[in-house]
């Protein structure tokens, strides 16, 4: 069963600024692309920080105050400010193989709205936003259904008699299973399929049929006779 990763939803056409970029260049990057922030990279495209709208707005107007008045951070005039002066560092980043769940948790924990995506050397390869993470829930219902049937029911649980219906990301499982534990696994695994909003459980247990001879056959010798042929 495939789990969606950051590389599935990230934007690869990402604009960045170098550490020596001036204030005007940073504003052009943010306002021109209508984004809330841009990564700051060194000459090898390694991400060293992020400049956000908030970072830039703290430098607007003659009465602008430092965002870090307690840190002793060096104040510079707007015309002399560079990305190195204004960026938030170190940047909170993600890898392409980070799961969407982990990326969302990282954004929430660090209180950021975007994550630069880097390779193993820390070089910029994309960017993912909160909106990008939501795109998984635009996955077509028939695509979700196909994965639930093929991966969860057939490949993992070897179940063939369960009916699957998907509407607006809500999966309904309906039909017989041999064990209640199988039903529990089916519901849990279906809920882990990318794009699933919730799972409606209409599964019911149908015990294995008794062997020839009924209960007496099971009791005889304390075991069920072998079925051969």
Secondary structure by P-SEA (a helix, b strand, c coil): ccccccccccccbbbbbcccccaaaaaaaaaaacccbbbbbcccccccccccaaaaaaaccccccccccccccccccccccccccccccccccccccccaaaaaaaaaaacccbbbbbccccccccccccccccccccccaaaaaaaaaacccccccccccbbbbbcccbbbbbcccccaaaaaaaaaaaaacccccbbbbcbbbbccccccccccccccccccccccc
